[in-house]
């Protein structure tokens, strides 16, 4: 097509991807050159940093030795127009689209690739956030395209098997490859970052005494249950919580990639992402609700999503803001969190294992020995106000609530090692294997229908549970959680059914705080 001035209008299409939460929807970068007053217009619901690509792309093209069509009318459309776009990831596809539209490279060669990358003014490629999420989306789409990314981002994306990921350092390097010819260089296939070396995990044998709490920790690890440790200062609550990670089985490759993709949303270069290790997040009690569940514009994942597939440890639980704790109620039930803003919405997975610790009273010494000046002087009203910081609905969603009392000095100074984490982890692994073979999920994730199938009780055991639930005034949710815990105890004992002893132990671990 020709204008009245006799010069051809040209159009080039370049494939890329946006980032919306953990999703990476496809974006078509359309570049149109036409006659008219010189201009550079960028449309398609672009955020501020995307609109700034005009200056970055212009300078990068000139510094890389290419001619920018300064005397033409340049229009760039990021389609679909109703999808929000943010960050500098579209710099590279915009620059390639301009070169293709002006005839510097063959536009047909662009169809086989997807591009993402931020450009420096000198034409160097800088990493983009969420490269692993981009790769997972490209692989799931099954388009068969090659994914071209900056070097650091390409190494992260290369962790996705079955996807051709190419690494580039500069704009000129990408253009030289696309121009073809016998002498043209070929972009190197990206090599994934090596797996992170596991750090030495704290060993359970370091905790002297506390046999009941150790047993609760084993049950929590075996069934994926949430756990609340209640006790005076110095009784080992934090030590116990920090040793839970060493009892859990390693994640599956799919779980590891999902966890690493979320971690990658919180940083630009994810070379140190712990592939193969379960995340352990321990935010300070001053964390806000947004810090815990996520938020911002565009929405970013919070601590509960960064702990997906791993552990979220909340020490000094009542000291967290009430709004922050109440925000945990939905993800504890559903395993995901939806963040809604006026212009956009994002859903992040949040299947974490909650481990919390708290003192029994404001001073912390309720139930501790009176010797040593540690007698509790808190009034009943003060204790009630302190515990009321935790709502009943939140406590109802915590499977195990265990009292951790001070160990006698004789136990603390006793010689000899306790049971090591490796031995407990072996029992946990066997119990998990029984669960996955029976129901393809952990016991903590059983829904009501699955409870009827896998947690059936005989008449005597059912009456025993019914009597206990009526005396304690339990909700239906608490009864179901007790059944899930009893199922895990039975799995640790390699029992096909739940008997009265399993249920009795589960009842002992349901120490519901009075709020």
For each residue, the residues with C-beta under 8 A, 3 or more apart:
1: 8 9
2: 6 7 8 9
3: 6 7 9 34 35
4:
5: 35
6: 2 3
7: 2 3 35
8: 1 2
9: 1 2 3 32 33 34 35
10: 32 33 101 102 103
11: 30 31 32 33 101
12: 30 31 96 97 98 100 101 107 110
13: 28 29 30 31 97 107 110 111
14: 28 29 31 93 94 96 97 100 110 115
15: 26 27 28 29 93 110 111 113 114 115 145
16: 26 27 28 29 89 90 93 114 115 116
17: 24 25 26 27 89 114 116 134 137 138
18: 24 25 27 83 84 85 86 89
19: 23 24 86 87 89 129 130 133 134 265 298
20: 23 24 25 83 84 298 344 346
21: 299 301 339 346 347 348
22: 133 261 262 265 301 346 347 348 349
23: 19 20 133 137 346
24: 17 18 19 20 130 133 134 136 137 138
25: 17 18 20 83 137
26: 15 16 17 137 141
27: 15 16 17 18 78 79 80 83 85 90
28: 13 14 15 16 78 79 80
29: 13 14 15 16 76 77 78 79 90 93 94 97
30: 11 12 13 76 77 78 79 97
31: 11 12 13 14 74 75 76 94 97 98 100 101
32: 9 10 11 74 75 76 77 101
33: 9 10 11 69 72 73 74 98 101 102
34: 3 9 72 73 75
35: 3 5 7 9 72 73
36: 39 72 73
37: 73
38: 70 71 72 73
39: 36 73 74
40: 54 58 74 76
41: 73 74 75 76
42: 46 50 51 53 54 76 78 94
43: 46 75 76 77 78 81
44: 76 77 78 79 80 81 83 85
45: 78 81 82 83 84 85
46: 42 43 50 51 78 85 90
47: 50 51 84 85 86 87 298
48: 51 52
49: 52 53 86 87 88
50: 42 46 47 53 78 85 86 87 88 90
51: 42 46 47 48 54
52: 48 49 55 56 88
53: 42 49 50 56 57 88 90 91 94 119
54: 40 42 51 57 58
55: 52 58 59
56: 52 53 59 60 88 91 118 119 120 121
57: 53 54 60 61 91 94 95 98 119
58: 40 54 55 61 62 68
59: 55 56 62 63 121 122
60: 56 57 63 64 91 95 119 120 121 122 123 171
61: 57 58 64 66 67 68 95 98 99 123 171
62: 58 59 66 67 68
63: 59 60 121 122 123
64: 60 61 122 123 170 171 172 175
65: 172
66: 61 62 99 104 175
67: 61 62 102 104
68: 58 61 62 98
69: 33 72 74 98 101 102
70: 38
71: 38
72: 33 34 35 36 38 69 102
73: 33 34 35 36 37 38 39 41
74: 31 32 33 39 40 41 69 98
75: 31 32 34 41 43
76: 29 30 31 32 40 41 42 43 44 94 97 98
77: 29 30 32 43 44 81
78: 27 28 29 30 42 43 44 45 46 50 81 83 85 90
79: 27 28 29 30 44
80: 27 28 44 83
81: 43 44 45 77 78
82: 45
83: 18 20 25 27 44 45 78 80
84: 18 20 45 47 298 343 344
85: 18 27 44 45 46 47 50 78 90
86: 18 19 47 49 50 298
87: 19 47 49 50 118 128 129
88: 49 50 52 53 56 91 118 119 126 128
89: 16 17 18 19 92 116 117 118 128 129
90: 16 27 29 46 50 53 78 85 93 94 116
91: 53 56 57 60 88 94 95 117 118 119
92: 89 95 96 115 116 117 118 119 125 148 171 174
93: 14 15 16 29 90 96 97 115 116
94: 14 29 31 42 53 57 76 90 91 97 98
95: 57 60 61 91 92 98 99 119 171
96: 12 14 92 93 99 100 105 110 115 174 175 178
97: 12 13 14 29 30 31 76 93 94 100 101 110
98: 12 31 33 57 61 68 69 74 76 94 95 101 102
99: 61 66 95 96 102 104 105 175
100: 12 14 31 96 97 103 104 105 106 107 110
101: 10 11 12 31 32 33 69 97 98 107
102: 10 33 67 69 72 98 99
103: 10 100
104: 66 67 99 100 175 179
105: 96 99 100 109 110 175 178 179
106: 100 109 110 178 179 180
107: 12 13 100 101 110 111
108: 111
109: 105 106 112 113 178 180
110: 12 13 14 15 96 97 100 105 106 107 113 115 178
111: 13 15 107 108
112: 109 145 146
113: 15 109 110 145 146 147 148 166
114: 15 16 17 138 143 145 146 147 148
115: 14 15 16 92 93 96 110 148 149 174
116: 16 17 89 90 92 93 128 131 134 147 148 149 153
117: 89 91 92 125 126 127 128 148 149 150 153 168
118: 56 87 88 89 91 92 125 126 127 128 150
119: 53 56 57 60 88 91 92 95 123 124 125 126 171
120: 56 60 123 124 125 126
121: 56 59 60 63
122: 59 60 63 64
123: 60 61 63 64 119 120 170 171 172
124: 119 120 169 170 171
125: 92 117 118 119 120 150 151 168 169 170 171 174
126: 88 117 118 119 120 150
127: 117 118 131 150 151 152 153 268 269
128: 87 88 89 116 117 118 131 134 149 150 153 268
129: 19 87 89 264 265 267 268
130: 19 24 133 134 261 264 265
131: 116 127 128 134 135 149 153 154 156 157 264 270
132: 135 136 156 157 159 160 257 260 261 264 270 273
133: 19 22 23 24 130 136 137 261 264 265
134: 17 19 24 116 128 130 131 137 138 147 149 157
135: 131 132 138 139 147 156 157 158 159 160 163 165
136: 24 132 133 139 140 160 257 261
137: 17 23 24 25 26 133 134 140 141
138: 17 24 114 134 135 141 143 145 147 163
139: 135 136 142 160 162 163
140: 136 137
141: 26 137 138
142: 139
143: 114 138
144:
145: 15 112 113 114 138 164
146: 112 113 114 164 165 166
147: 113 114 116 134 135 138 154 157 163 164 165 166
148: 92 113 114 115 116 117 154 165 166 168 174 187
149: 115 116 117 128 131 134 153 154 157 165 166 167 168 190
150: 117 118 125 126 127 128 153 154 167 168 169
151: 125 127 154 155 167 168 169 190
152: 127 155 156 269 271
153: 116 117 127 128 131 149 150 156 157 269
154: 131 147 148 149 150 151 157 158 165 166 167 168 190
155: 151 152 158 167 190 191 192 193 271
156: 131 132 135 152 153 159 192 193 260 264 269 270 271 273
157: 131 132 134 135 147 149 153 154 160 163 165 190
158: 135 154 155 163 165 189 190 191 192
159: 132 135 156 192 193 257 260 275
160: 132 135 136 139 157 163 165 257
161:
162: 139
163: 135 138 139 147 157 158 160
164: 145 146 147 189
165: 135 146 147 148 149 154 157 158 160 189 190
166: 113 146 147 148 149 154 187 188 189 190
167: 149 150 151 154 155 187 188 189 190
168: 117 125 148 149 150 151 154 173 174 177 187
169: 124 125 150 151 173
170: 64 123 124 125 173 174
171: 60 61 64 92 95 119 123 124 125 174 175
172: 64 65 123 175 176
173: 168 169 170 176 177 185 187
174: 92 96 115 125 148 168 170 171 177 178 187
175: 64 66 96 99 104 105 171 172 178 179
176: 172 173 179 184 185
177: 168 173 174 180 184 185 186 187
178: 96 105 106 109 110 174 175
179: 104 105 106 175 176 184
180: 106 109 177 184
181: 184
182:
183:
184: 176 177 179 180 181
185: 173 176 177
186: 177
187: 148 166 167 168 173 174 177
188: 166 167
189: 158 164 165 166 167
190: 149 151 154 155 157 158 165 166 167
191: 155 158
192: 155 156 158 159
193: 155 156 159 270 271 273 275
194:
195: 275 276
196: 272 273 274 275 276 277
197:
198: 201 276 277
199:
200:
201: 198 243 245 246 421
202: 206 239 242 243 246 421
203: 206 243 246 420 421
204: 207 214 217 243 246 247 418 419 420 421 424
205: 417 418 419 420 421
206: 202 203 239 243 418
207: 204 210 213 214 236 239 240 243 418
208: 407 411 412 414 418
209: 236 407 408 411 412
210: 207 213 214 235 236 240 404 407
211: 214 215
212: 215 216 402
213: 207 210 216 217 229 236 240 402 404
214: 204 207 210 211 217 218 240 418 419 424
215: 211 212 218 219
216: 212 213 219 220 227 400 402 509
217: 204 213 214 220 221 227 240 243 244 247
218: 214 215 221 222 247 424 427 428 492
219: 215 216 222 223 225 400 485 488 489 492 509
220: 216 217 223 224 225 226 227 244 353 355 399 400
221: 217 218 224 244 247 248 424 425 428
222: 218 219 427 428 431 432 443 488 491 492
223: 219 220 399 431 435 442 443 444 484 485 487 488 491
224: 220 221 353 442 443 444 445
225: 219 220 353 399 400 443 444 484 485 488
226: 220 332 353 354 355 356 397 398 399 400 444
227: 216 217 220 241 244 354 355 356 398 399 400 401 402
228: 317 356 357 358 395 398 400 401 402
229: 213 237 240 241 355 356 357 358 402 404
230: 357 358 359 360 401 402 403 404 511 513
231: 235 237 359 360 367 403 404 405 406
232: 235 359 360 364 365 366 367 368 374 405 406
233: 359 364 365
234: 406
235: 210 231 232 404 405 406 407
236: 207 209 210 213 239 240 404 407
237: 229 231 240 241 315 357 404
238: 241 242 315 357
239: 202 206 207 236 242 243
240: 207 210 213 214 217 229 236 237 243 244 404
241: 227 229 237 238 244 313 315 355 357
242: 202 238 239 245 280 313
243: 201 202 203 204 206 207 217 239 240 246 247 421
244: 217 220 221 227 240 241 247 248 311 353 355
245: 201 242 248 278 280 310 311
246: 201 202 203 204 243 421 425
247: 204 217 218 221 243 244 421 424 425 428
248: 221 244 245 278 311 425 428
249: 425 428 429 432
250: 276 277 278
251: 255 256 259 276 277 278 309
252: 255 256
253: 256 257
254: 257 258
255: 251 252 258 259 309
256: 251 252 253 259 260 275 276 277 309
257: 132 136 159 160 253 254 260 261 275
258: 254 255 261 262 308 309 349
259: 251 255 256 262 263 278 279 308 309 310
260: 132 156 159 256 257 263 264 270 273 274 275
261: 22 130 132 133 136 257 258 264 265
262: 22 258 259 265 266 301 305 306 308 348 349
263: 259 260 266 267 270 273 274 279 306
264: 129 130 131 132 133 156 260 261 267 270 273
265: 19 22 129 130 133 261 262 300 301
266: 262 263 300 301 306
267: 129 263 264 270
268: 127 128 129
269: 127 152 153 156
270: 131 132 156 193 260 263 264 267 273
271: 152 155 156 193
272: 196
273: 132 156 193 196 260 263 264 270
274: 196 260 263 277 279
275: 159 193 195 196 256 257 260
276: 195 196 198 250 251 256
277: 196 198 250 251 256 274
278: 245 248 250 251 259 309 310 311
279: 259 263 274 306 307 308 309 310 311
280: 242 245 307 310 311 313
281: 303 306 307 310 311 312 313 352
282: 312 313 314 315
283: 287 291 292 303 312 314
284: 287
285: 314 315 316 317 319 320
286:
287: 283 284 291 292 303 320 321 324
288: 291 292 321 324
289: 292 293 295 321 323 324 327
290: 293 294 295 296 302
291: 283 287 288 302 303 324
292: 283 287 288 289 302 303 304 320 324 327 328
293: 289 290 302 303 304 305 324 327 328 331 337 339 350
294: 290 299 300 301 302 304 305 337 339 346 348
295: 289 290 299 300 302 339 341
296: 290 299 300
297: 341 343 344
298: 19 20 47 84 86 344 346
299: 21 294 295 296 339 341 344 345 346 348
300: 265 266 294 295 296
301: 21 22 262 265 266 294 305 306 348
302: 290 291 292 293 294 295 305 306 337 348
303: 281 283 287 291 292 293 306 307 312
304: 292 293 294 307 308 312 328 331 337 350 352
305: 262 293 294 301 302 308 337 348 349 350
306: 262 263 266 279 281 301 302 303
307: 279 280 281 303 304 310 311 312 350 352 353
308: 258 259 262 279 304 305 348 349 350 351 352
309: 251 255 256 258 259 278 279 351 352
310: 245 259 278 279 280 281 307 352 353
311: 244 245 248 278 279 280 281 307 352 353 354 355
312: 281 282 283 303 304 307 352 353 354 355
313: 241 242 280 281 282 355 356 357
314: 282 283 285 317 320 354 355 356 357
315: 237 238 241 282 285 356 357
316: 285 319 320 357 358 359
317: 228 285 314 320 325 356 357 358 390
318: 358 359 386 387 389 390
319: 285 316
320: 285 287 292 314 316 317 324 325
321: 287 288 289 324 325
322: 325 326 389 391
323: 289 326 327
324: 287 288 289 291 292 293 320 321 327 328
325: 317 320 321 322 328 389 390 391 394
326: 322 323 329 391 393 394
327: 289 292 293 323 324 330
328: 292 293 304 324 325 331 332 354 394 397
329: 326 332 333 393 394 397
330: 327 333 334 337
331: 293 304 328 334 335 336 337 350 352
332: 226 328 329 354 397
333: 329 330 397
334: 330 331
335: 331 349 350 351 445
336: 331 347 348 349 350 351
337: 293 294 302 304 305 330 331 347 348 350
338: 345 346 347
339: 21 293 294 295 299 345 346 347 348
340: 345
341: 295 297 299 344 345
342:
343: 84 297
344: 20 84 297 298 299 341
345: 299 338 339 340 341
346: 20 21 22 23 294 298 299 338 339
347: 21 22 336 337 338 339
348: 21 22 262 294 299 301 302 305 308 336 337 339
349: 22 258 262 305 308 335 336
350: 293 304 305 307 308 331 335 336 337
351: 308 309 335 336 445
352: 281 304 307 308 309 310 311 312 331
353: 220 224 225 226 244 307 310 311 312 444
354: 226 227 311 312 314 328 332 398
355: 220 226 227 229 241 244 311 312 313 314
356: 226 227 228 229 313 314 315 317 398
357: 228 229 230 237 238 241 313 314 315 316 317
358: 228 229 230 316 317 318 390
359: 230 231 232 233 316 318 362 363 364 366
360: 230 231 232 364 366 367 383 403
361: 364 365 366 376 378 382 383 386
362: 359 378 382 383 386
363: 359 366 376 377 378
364: 232 233 359 360 361 368
365: 232 233 361 368 374 375 376
366: 232 359 360 361 363 376 378 383
367: 231 232 360 376 403 405
368: 232 364 365 374 375 376 405 406
369: 372 374 406
370: 374 375
371: 374
372: 369
373:
374: 232 365 368 369 370 371
375: 365 368 370
376: 361 363 365 366 367 368
377: 363
378: 361 362 363 366 382 383 386
379: 382 383
380: 383 384
381: 384 385
382: 361 362 378 379 385 386
383: 360 361 362 366 378 379 380 386 387
384: 380 381 387 388 514 515
385: 381 382 388 389
386: 318 361 362 378 382 383 389
387: 318 383 384 390 513 514 515
388: 384 385 515
389: 318 322 325 385 386
390: 317 318 325 358 387 394 395 513 515
391: 322 325 326 394 395 515
392: 395 396 515
393: 326 329 396 397
394: 325 326 328 329 390 391 397 398
395: 228 390 391 392 398 401 512 513 515
396: 392 393 475 477 478 481 512
397: 226 328 329 332 333 393 394 477 481
398: 226 227 228 354 356 394 395 401
399: 220 223 225 226 227 444 481 484 485 509
400: 216 219 220 225 226 227 228 485 509 510
401: 227 228 230 395 398 509 510 511 512 513
402: 212 213 216 227 228 229 230 509 511
403: 230 231 360 367 511
404: 210 213 229 230 231 235 236 237 240
405: 231 232 235 367 368
406: 231 232 234 235 368 369
407: 208 209 210 235 236 411 412
408: 209 411 412
409: 412 413
410: 413 414
411: 208 209 407 408 414
412: 208 209 407 408 409
413: 409 410
414: 208 410 411
415:
416:
417: 205 420
418: 204 205 206 207 208 214
419: 204 205 214 423 424
420: 203 204 205 417 423 424
421: 201 202 203 204 205 243 246 247 424 425
422: 425 426
423: 419 420 426 427
424: 204 214 218 221 247 419 420 421 427 428
425: 221 246 247 248 249 421 422 428 429
426: 422 423 429 430
427: 218 222 423 424 430 431 492
428: 218 221 222 247 248 249 424 425 431 432 492
429: 249 425 426 432 433
430: 426 427 433 434 494
431: 222 223 427 428 434 435 488 491 492
432: 222 249 428 429 435 436 442
433: 429 430 436 437
434: 430 431 437 438 491 494
435: 223 431 432 438 439 441 442 443 488 491
436: 432 433 439 440 441 442
437: 433 434
438: 434 435 454
439: 435 436 443 446 450 453 454
440: 436
441: 435 436 445 446 450
442: 223 224 432 435 436 445
443: 222 223 224 225 435 439 446 484 485 487 488 491
444: 223 224 225 226 353 399 484 488
445: 224 335 351 441 442
446: 439 441 443 450 451 454 455 484 487
447: 450 451
448: 451 452 480
449: 452 453
450: 439 441 446 447 453 454
451: 446 447 448 454 455 480 483 484
452: 448 449 455 456
453: 439 449 450 456
454: 438 439 446 450 451 487
455: 446 451 452 483 484 486 487 498
456: 452 453 497 498
457: 461 462 465 498 503
458: 461 462 497
459: 462 463
460: 463 464 500
461: 457 458 464 465 498 499 500 503
462: 457 458 459 465 466
463: 459 460 466 467
464: 460 461 467 468 500 503 504
465: 457 461 462 468 469 479 482 483 503 507
466: 462 463 469 470
467: 463 464 470 471
468: 464 465 471 472 474 507
469: 465 466 472 474 478 479 482
470: 466 467 473
471: 467 468
472: 468 469 510 512
473: 470
474: 468 469 478 479 482 510 512
475: 396 478 479
476: 479 480
477: 396 397 480 481
478: 396 469 474 475 481 482 510 512
479: 465 469 474 475 476 482 483
480: 448 451 476 477 483 484
481: 396 397 399 477 478 484 485 510
482: 465 469 474 478 479 485 486 503 506 507 510
483: 451 455 465 479 480 486 487 498 506
484: 223 225 399 443 444 446 451 455 480 481 487 488
485: 219 223 225 399 400 443 481 482 488 489 506 509 510
486: 455 482 483 489 490 498 502 503 505 506
487: 223 443 446 454 455 483 484 490 491 498 502
488: 219 222 223 225 431 435 443 444 484 485 491 492
489: 219 485 486 492 493 498 502 505 506
490: 486 487 493 495 496 497 498 499 502
491: 222 223 431 434 435 443 487 488 494 495
492: 218 219 222 427 428 431 488 489
493: 489 490 502
494: 430 434 491
495: 490 491 498 499 502
496: 490
497: 456 458 490
498: 455 456 457 461 483 486 487 489 490 495 502 503
499: 461 490 495 502 503
500: 460 461 464 503 504
501: 504 505
502: 486 487 489 490 493 495 498 499 505 506
503: 457 461 464 465 482 486 498 499 500 506 507
504: 464 500 501 507 508
505: 486 489 501 502 508 509
506: 482 483 485 486 489 502 503 509 510
507: 465 468 482 503 504 510
508: 504 505 511
509: 216 219 399 400 401 402 485 505 506
510: 400 401 472 474 478 481 482 485 506 507
511: 230 401 402 403 508
512: 395 396 401 472 474 478
513: 230 387 390 395 401
514: 384 387
515: 384 387 388 390 391 392 395
